[in-house]
C-alpha cells in the first residue's frame, strides 16, 4: 500500500467527520429544544390543572410552548408572571 492511498483515506475520514459534525450538531440542538418544549408544555398543563379551579390559566399555544422550551424554567416563571400582571 502506498502512502498516497493512506493519505487519501485519512483525508476521506476527516471529511466524513466534518460533514457528520456539521449535520448532527444542529440536529442535537433541535432534539434538545423539542424535549424542553415538551417538558414545558407538560408543566403548563399541570399548572393549569392545579390552579384552574381558582381561575388561573396559561394559554398553551406555539408561542408559549417555544417560550417554555427556549427559556426553560425561567420561561415558565415569565409566563406565570405575565399572566398575573396582564389579567
Secondary structure, DSSP 8 states (H G I E B T S, - for coil): --HHHHHHHHHHHHHHHHHHHHHHHHHHHHHHHHHHHHHHHHHHHHHHHHHGGGT-----SHHHHHHHHHHTHHHHHHHHHHHHHH-
